[in-house]
Amino acid sequence: MISAQLRDAAMVVDLKALKHNIKQQRAALPANSRILAVVKADAYGHGAVPVAHAAKEAGVDGFCVAMLDEGLELRRAGIDQLMLVLGLTPVHYASVAALNDISLTVGSVSWLKEYAELAKNESLPPLKVHLALDTGMGRIGFRDVAELKQALALVNQPAFVFEGMFTHFATADAADDTYFKQQLGRWHEFLAAVDQKPPYVHMANSAVGMWHRETIAANTVRMGISMYGCNPSGHELPDSLDLQPVASIVAKTTFVKHLQAGESISYGATYTAQNDEWVATLPIGYADGYLRRMQGFKVLVAGQECDILGRICMDQMMIRLPKSMPIGTEVVLMGSSKGKTLSATDLADHAHTINYEILTSITPRLMRRYKN
Ligand SMILES: *Cc1c(COP(=O)(O)O)cnc(C)c1O
């Protein structure tokens, strides 16, 4: 898909804010802790390669991606630190990981057996593995200590380097910590069964790094949404780190008109002006990932909130201006304008989703512009 360079609409990515957020998390952790920057899904829509380079400059110890292709993209871009694939990789693709020094998550004994067999036949370099432990997320991983013990016996073969073990929490961003504590208990049972701990023992996502730091009996935080300056809980829990939003969305008006009372706007003619008013058109729409569900929300023009009028189109949308303003006037759809802010969480609330989905919905067509 092309990234449109010849229109005035962009996602602006502030890499200085990204580095600030990493340093905030670092400062809040014990001195020997490690941070793995989670850059899956094109760094939550921010652009994996520029984000990874900036995170590396800020001193992260490695990276997490969701799938092997994402890890390869970063290896090809010259990122040479630890690169962990968090999802599961079919055995028949795993040799690509071994050959590119990419670490894989493993969640079953049969996978280890099959890969060990394959590696012997193809004389592959040792594959770095992290054992996933299911303490209650119910997604992937070993489910009891007996199974883990079988895996531990297998990862000590020459086909593997036992690099890590980890779990993932389902409710670390919730005010009620009952389920979190249950999962933590399971995690400690698993840990107690492992005599020789691997170098990376990790259980913390952003939410654990923000609200359960005292429980990090592990040495590594997998920092995702908080690195991008968003609160993992939305509005449920207060920020416990001084985070700065990394992404904003801006566009310049392409058309301005004076609308008369009784005239309508956009598909379905769902909006009809009650009074005479000034209306501007923006060159951005739902095909850029500015969701159609954002109808009825607002944007910022020179620090003033302006209503979105009518339905959001695939490539364009209309807003009410406070007064006549020239074509080319800058509009902030997400971010700050003269002290007023529309955060990714604010957009998410309107669209009945989470800030993660707002960010990862932005499509490649919307140009990414990097600051700092
Ligand atoms: C996506 C993901 C993370 C990052 O989560 P955030 O809430 O964005 O910090 C961490 N660990 C795993 C296993 C993940 O899948």
The ligand as an SDF file (V2000), in Angstrom:
LIG
                    3D

 15 15  0  0  0  0  0  0  0  0999 V2000
    1.4620   -7.2400   23.3010 C   0  0  0  0  0  0  0  0  0  0  0  0
    2.1180   -7.9020   24.4320 C   0  0  0  0  0  0  0  0  0  0  0  0
    2.8040   -7.1470   25.3960 C   0  0  0  0  0  0  0  0  0  0  0  0
    2.7450   -5.6520   25.4570 C   0  0  0  0  0  0  0  0  0  0  0  0
    1.5560   -5.2710   26.0940 O   0  0  0  0  0  0  0  0  0  0  0  0
    1.2900   -3.7780   26.5430 P   0  0  0  0  0  0  0  0  0  0  0  0
    0.0080   -3.8310   27.2720 O   0  0  0  0  0  0  0  0  0  0  0  0
    1.1790   -2.9750   25.2810 O   0  0  0  0  0  0  0  0  0  0  0  0
    2.4500   -3.3630   27.3530 O   0  0  0  0  0  0  0  0  0  0  0  0
    3.5270   -7.8280   26.3540 C   0  0  0  0  0  0  0  0  0  0  0  0
    3.5580   -9.1770   26.3820 N   0  0  0  0  0  0  0  0  0  0  0  0
    2.8990   -9.9280   25.4800 C   0  0  0  0  0  0  0  0  0  0  0  0
    2.9780  -11.4160   25.5770 C   0  0  0  0  0  0  0  0  0  0  0  0
    2.1470   -9.3320   24.4950 C   0  0  0  0  0  0  0  0  0  0  0  0
    1.4650  -10.0830   23.6210 O   0  0  0  0  0  0  0  0  0  0  0  0
  1  2  1  0
  2  3  1  0
  2 14  2  0
  3  4  1  0
  3 10  2  0
  4  5  1  0
  5  6  1  0
  6  7  2  0
  6  8  1  0
  6  9  1  0
 10 11  1  0
 11 12  2  0
 12 13  1  0
 12 14  1  0
 14 15  1  0
M  END
$$$$
